[in-house]
């Protein structure tokens, strides 16, 4: 078998893989990047980017529908799905071209094909072997289903949901996590009747309970139905629709069933286990420097247990390249990675939930600042709040260890929030900074003023 040698061989061209490849090339390494599909992976082609384009179309639909509330004569007449798809695909295509150009300009050898990892440091692709002094495994994730639930026809995952040629009229969303509530939000804005079914007791169950409560309140107001703490037992479909059965005995009729029960690690068939890589439930186990148990082999992104977020994979890719280059970067603090759910209203958080903070720090102090007191939020006609969690009891100094936000566009506030958490800022540190008026960002400043004991626009 012909062999090609490189300093680094990367298996998988998604956010984690291409970030590792780009940073390694920048640091002077020769790099081979193996990808069986399109460069950019799930995030660019089937995840973050296309779904956020749909969410922007949904925001425009809402603005059209609600124009009369602010004296603008506009009406929402419906969705031209071909037009929406063309706009979405245009965004993806421009970003894809840019990424291809970047990889080419860094002289990275891009190998198209399905790669298999063969210990200790080689990837086989279509009869060719690529041997690296180091190897990065970055094969990403796939849309999960449930046992005995076959995807096809009217039962779809997020992959098919992104290519619908018409907006559905009636949908059941199975799963109230990030993907589920984002699609529920889009389809409601497009005029559909939506029901979310979640087995756990609340929507967005990984978030602080405060965020779940506010999102549920907003969904009720938007007439998005949801059933929490309810188990799904099966679905039958025919030419006219799909019938979803719940453990409670209830049946729901719909045009489509979206299965949004999370994403699984894409590790089967890549030779990891056979090559002796330590695995658990399909995930690749690593230490805090993202090294597997096989010497010189790292893993990044969705195949590593933890948050399945493109920006996490991206940061891990950069970390690994720098680690290999001997730059000794500090390990990534998972809690310091910002998390955003882009439904309407948005949910954004960084750091620890109140529950996690109590476990880690014992006593904590919390403060909730209602967006009702924020001028820009009033202008945007959004409701919501910001919750801060501080380590230590009231009256004692301590850093802010959790920031949780719900409201339109709060995802844009997460930048400052993650600096506050990651730099161990105290409420006093942030209270001393001047926030521009009128912005929603100001709400973050006001919340910290209140936590520092000098509330201006809040009671208490």
N, C-alpha and C positions, 0 to 999 in steps of 0.2 A: 504494500500500500504506500503510495507516495506521501512523504512527510513534508510539512511546512513548519518552520520554527518561528516563534515570536516571543516577545517578552510576556505578552498577556493575550490569552484567548478568552473571549467572552461568549457565553452561550445564551442568547436572548437579546433582542434589540429594543426592549421596552425602556421605560424611564430609568430603571436601575442599570440595565446593561449598557445603554448608549451613554449614560453619564459617566460610568466607569471607563468606557472606551475613550470618550472625548478628553477626560481629565488625564488619563494615562498617556494619551498621545501628546497632550500639552506638556507633560512632564518628561517627554523624550523617549517614551517606550514605543516599541513596534507592537501594533495591536491588530488582532484578527477578531472581527465581530460576526458571529453566526446568527442568522435569523431566517426562520422558515417562511414567515409571512411578510408583513410590511414593517419597515423600521418605524419605531414609535410605539409599537405594542398596543395593549388594551386602551391605555389612557387616551392616546391620540385618535385611534380608529373606532373604538367601541365603548369608550368610557367617558372620562372627564370632559374632553373637548366637545364631542357631539351632544352629550346630554346637556351641557351648559348652554350650547347653542339653542337647543329645544326650550330650555328654561328661559332664555332671553326672548324667544318668540312668544312664550307664555306670558312674560311680563308685558310685552307690547300688546298682546290680546287683552290683558287685564286693564291696561291703560286706556285702550279704545273703549272697553265696556264701561269704564267708570269715569269717562271724560266729563259727563254732565254734572257729576258731583262737584267739579271745580270750575264749572262754567265753560267747558270746552264741548262743542257739539260734535261728538264722535260716537260712532256705534260699532259694535262688534258683529260682523255679519257671518263669521265662520272662518274655518281654516282651509287654506289651499295647501294640502300636505306636500304636493309636488314642489311648490314654492319654498316651503319650510325646509324640505330635504335638500333642495338645491342651495339654499343659503348655508345650511349646516355643512354640506359636503364641500362647499367653497372654502369655508373656514379651515376644515381638516386638510384639504388639498394644499392650501397655501403654507400651512405649518409643516406638512409632510415634505414639501419641496425644500423648505428652509432647512429642515433637519438633514435631508439627503445631502444638501450642499455643504453643511457643516462637517459631516462625516467624511465627505470627499476631500474637503479642504485640509483636514487634519491627517490626510494620507492613511486612513484606517482601511484595512482590507476587509471589505464587506462580502461575506460568503452567504449566498442564498441557498437555503436547504435545511432539512431537519437534522440536527446534530445529536449525537449520542456521546455521553461522557464515558471515557474509558480510563480507568485509574492508571497511573497516578496523576497525569497532567495533560491528557490529550482529549480532543473532541474529534469524532469521526463524522464526516459529512459526505454522503454519496461516493464512498470509495476513496476519499482523500482523508489524510490525518493531519490535524493541526495541533502541534505540540507547543504548549506555553510554559515558560518558567513558572508562571502563575495562571490559574484558571478562575474565572468568575461564573458561577451558575446563576442565571437570572431569567428563568423560563416563565415567570409570571403566574397568572391565575385564569380560571375559567368560571363561567356562570354556573353555579351549583343548581341541582334540582333535588327532589326528595325521592326516596326509594319508591318504586312502583308509580312514579309520575313521569310519563313520557312527554318530552318536549316535541311539539309538532302541531300543525293546524292552528287551533285557537288557543293552545297552551304554549306560551312563549317565555323567553328570558329577555333580559335587557338587550341582548344582541339583536334579536328580531324586532324588539320594540323600537329600535332606532331606524328601522327601514320600512315602517308601515306606510302603505300608500294612501291610507285615509285615517282620519282621526276617529278613534272608537267612540261609541255612544254610551256604552255601559261596560265597566271594567271591574274585575276583582284583582287586587294586588295582594299577593301572598308574601308577607314580610314587611314589617314596619321599620326596618332599618334605613340607612341612608338611601340606597337605590330605590327601595319601595316608596318612601315618602316623596322623593324627587319626581318619580314618574306619576305618582298620584296627583301631585301638585300641577304638573304640566297638563295632564289630561283634564283635570278639573277646569283649568284656565281655557282649555280648548273646547269646553262645553260638555264634557262627559260626566256621567254619573259614576262616582268612584267609591268603592268600599275596600278598605285596607284590613287584612286579617293578620294579627300578630299573636304568636303563641305566648310571648312573654307579657308581663303585666302592663307594659307601657310602650308607646311609640318611641323611636330612637333610644332603645334601652341601654346603649353604651354611654349615653350622655348623663349629666347630672339630672336628678329627678325634677328639679326646677324647670329645666329646658323642656323635658317631656310634657310637663303640665301646661306650659305656655303654648307649645306647639299644638297639643290636643285642643286647647281652647280656640286657637286660631283656625284649626281644621274644622271644628264644629261650626264656627262662624262662616267658613267658606263652603259649608255643606258637603264636606268630604266625610263620608261615614267611615268609622273604624271600629273594629272589634278586637279588644286586647284580652290576653289571657284565654284565648280560644284556640283549640287545635283544629287543624285542617285534617279531614279524613279521606278525601278523594275528589276527583273531578271526572265528569263524563262530558264528551263533546259530540255534537252532530253538525249538520250543515247550517243549522239556525243559531247555534250558540253553545255555551258551555255551562254546565251546572256544577257548582262548587258545594261540597258537603262539609259541614263542620261537626265536631264531636258533640255539640249541643243538640244535634238533630236538625239544625237549620240548614236550608239549602238556598243558595243565591244563584240567580240566573244572570248571565252576562254575555257580551260579545267575545270578550277575551279574558284569559287568566294570565296575569303576569307573575311568573315565579321569581321572586326577589329574595331568596333565602341565603344570600351571601355568595362569596366566591371561594372556590377551592384551589389549593396549590397545584399548579400544572407541572407535576413531577413524574407522572407515569410514563414509561416508555423512553425515558431519557438516560437510562442506565445508572442512575444514582445509587440505588440500593445494591445493585449487582457489583458496583465499584467500591462498595463498603462505606458509603456515606451514611452517617447516623441520621435516621428519619423518625418522625413521630406523626401519626395520622396524616401522612402524605407530605408534611412539612420537613424542610431541611433544618436540622438543629445547628446553631453556631454559638460561639462565645460572644462576649460583648464587642469583640473586634471583627465580628462577622466571618471568623475562620471556622471552617467545618473541621471534622476530626481527621480529614485527609490532608496531609501537608501541602501547603501552597495553593489550597483550593478554598475559595471564599463563596458565600452565597448572599444575594441581596434581593430586596423587593418582596413581592407577595408570597414567595415560597418560604420566607423566613417568618416564624410565628410573630404576631404583633399586628399593628394597624396596617390595613391594606390601602395605602395611599400613594399616589404617584410621587408626591414630593418627598415622602419617606424613602422610596426606592432611589430617587434621584440623589438625595443626600447620602444614602448608603453607598451608591456607586462612586461618588466623589471621595468619600471616606476611604473606601477600599483601595482606590488608585493611589491615594496619598499614603496609605499605610504600606502598600507594596513599595512605594518610592522611598520609604524610610523617613517620611515627614512626621511620623508619630502623632497623628491627629487625635484629639480627645474623643472617647466613645460617645455615641449619640444618646442623649437622654430621650427615651421614647415619649415621656410625658410632656417634653418641650416641643413636640411636633404639633403644629396647629391643625385643628379638624374643622371642616366646614361642610354642612349639609345645605344644598342650594335650593331647597324648596321655598315656597312663599308662606310664611316668613322664613328667613334663613336662620339656621342654628350654627353658632360658631363657638369653639372652646379651645382652651389650651391649659395644660397643667392638670391638677387633680380635681376630681369631683369632691363634694363635701364629705361623702362617705369615705373615699380613699384618703383624704387629708386627715380625717379623725383617726383612721387606722395608723397612719404614718406619724402624725404629730401629736396625737392625744387631743389636747384642747385646740379648738379653732374658733375664729370669729368670722361671721359671714355678713355681707351687706348686699341688699338688692336695691338697685336704682331703676325706677320705672322710666321708660322712654317717653312717657306722657309729659315729663318735665323738660324734654329736649326740643328746642325750636325746630330743628331740621326734621326730626321724626314727625312732628306735628304737620309740617309742610308736606312730607311724603305720605302722610295719613297712615302711618304704621303704628302698631302697638307692640309692646315687648318690654324687655328689661335686661339689665346687666347684673350678674351676681358675681361678687368677689369672695374668695375664700382666703383668709389670712391664717398663717401658722401662729399658734399661741393664743392665749385668752385675751379678752378685751382689756385694753390698757397696757398690754405688754408689747414690746417691739417684736416684729416678725415680718418675714417677707410675704408677699401675695403669692400663694401657691396654686390658685385656680381661678380662671376667668371664664365665665359662661354667659353667652349672649343670645338673645332671640329677638328678631325684628328684621324688617326689610334691609337688605344690604349690609348687615352686620359682619358678613364675611370679609368686607373691606377693612373692618376695624381690627382684625385678628393680627395684623402686622405689628401694631403697637402692643397689643396684648401679649404676643409671644416674646417681645423684648422684655416686658415687665416680668414675666415668669422666668425667662432664661437668664436674666441679669439679677435675679433675686431682689428685685426692687421692693421697697416698702411703700405703704400708702403715702407716707410723707414725701418720699422721693418723687412720686408721680404728681402729688398735689402741688408740688412746687413748679411743675411745668405748665406753660400756658398753652391751652388748646384753642384753635381758631373757632370763631363764632360767625355764623351759625353752622355747625357741622354736627353730624352724629358722633364724630370722634370726641367732641366736647362731653358727651355723656360718660365716656370713659374717665375723663378728667374729673367730672363732678362726682362720679362714684368713688373715686379715690380721695377726693376732698372730704366726702362724707365719712369714709372709713378712717381718715386721719383725724376725725373729730371736729371738722369744720364744715358741716353741711350748709350749702347756701340755698339750694332749691329743694331740699328734701326735709321731711319732718323727722326728728329724732337724731 
